Structures are given as structure tokens and as C-alpha cells.
Amino acid sequence: MADPGCGYRYSGLENVLEPWSPAAEQLRRQLEVFTGWRFNSLLLNRYRDGRDAMGWHADDEPELDPAAPIASLSLGASRDFRLRQRPSPRAGGPPPAGYVSASEACAPFNLELAHGDLLLMEPPTQQWWQHAVPRRLRVQRQRLNLTFRVVRPLPAAG
Ligand SMILES: O=C(O)CCC(=O)C(=O)O
């Protein structure tokens, strides 16, 4: 779901835009009050059970506003959300406080995201970290993840 012109290319796929549903619009308004950001794009991921997973990546596509947080809401089954430092961080500004070089990097770590949890990934998280949702075969229930993003419409090429 997105405002007109705020589509998002994801995993190489151009998504068809849906208008905001009343429930998603209400969540967006609450997040605006909470974060001060007006999110213009929402991506929904459905994990049918623990066999559905998401590999290591960072949400750093050029159309995403790098100054904006990504707000991630979890519904349904609890799942592990893994974080690791990027093997080679993206250029652009000094490393944030607490960042250590690859040789000293902390091991990947886990956040368990449960029903109703809201994870706010503030900049420069995407520049320095990758995340993943690994397979967990013991999980039999479905999970929905809603990520609210700020997309900058890119100027037309050429
Ligand atoms: O399902 C999640 O918690 C993460 C989703 C994710 O990594 C993404 O949408 O980029």
C-alpha cells in the first residue's frame, strides 16, 4: 500500500500499489504521532509458517529516504529477527557510536519479535547492519510483518 507515486521495488519486483486500507491508515497515523514521520509506503510480508523466511539484507534501496526510520510491526506467530554488522559497510559518513571494525564485530544477535511488537530501525541502521528472518521449522502459525517506509519518488531516468 502506498501513496500515489511512492511505489517500492522489492527483491527485484515492482509491486502493484494498493490504496491505504482504513486499518493501515489508522496505524500510519498512530506511527506519525509516535515517530514524527509521515510514512508513505507500507510493505506487507506474510510468513505462512516457519518454513517461510527472509535472507540477510539491508533496506537500503535508493528510493528509500535514508534519513527516515523504518517502522516494523509484527502480528501473529513470534519469529526470530537476526541482526549482523554488514561485512563491508556502505560508504557515507562516519561510523555511528558503538560501531566496531569487522575484526572486532559482535556476533549476529537475535530479537524475538512477538505479536504486537513494534521495531523501529532508525538511521543509520540500514547502512551498518543487515537483518534476516531465518527458517524455524517448529513455528506452525502464520506471521504478518508490516513495514512502514518513507519513499522518495525518484526523478524519471533520462
Ligand atoms: O519480517 C520481518 O520482520 C522483516 C521483514 C524485512 O526484512 C523486510 O521487509 O525487509
The ligand as an SDF file (V2000), in Angstrom:
LIG
                    3D

 10  9  0  0  0  0  0  0  0  0999 V2000
    9.5230   -9.8140    8.7250 O   0  0  0  0  0  0  0  0  0  0  0  0
   10.3330   -9.0750    9.2590 C   0  0  0  0  0  0  0  0  0  0  0  0
   10.3440   -8.8400   10.4700 O   0  0  0  0  0  0  0  0  0  0  0  0
   11.3990   -8.4060    8.4100 C   0  0  0  0  0  0  0  0  0  0  0  0
   10.9300   -8.0250    7.0440 C   0  0  0  0  0  0  0  0  0  0  0  0
   12.0420   -7.4540    6.2460 C   0  0  0  0  0  0  0  0  0  0  0  0
   13.1840   -7.7460    6.4510 O   0  0  0  0  0  0  0  0  0  0  0  0
   11.7460   -6.5350    5.1590 C   0  0  0  0  0  0  0  0  0  0  0  0
   10.5770   -6.2840    4.8570 O   0  0  0  0  0  0  0  0  0  0  0  0
   12.7120   -6.0120    4.5760 O   0  0  0  0  0  0  0  0  0  0  0  0
  1  2  2  0
  2  3  1  0
  2  4  1  0
  4  5  1  0
  5  6  1  0
  6  7  2  0
  6  8  1  0
  8  9  2  0
  8 10  1  0
M  END
$$$$
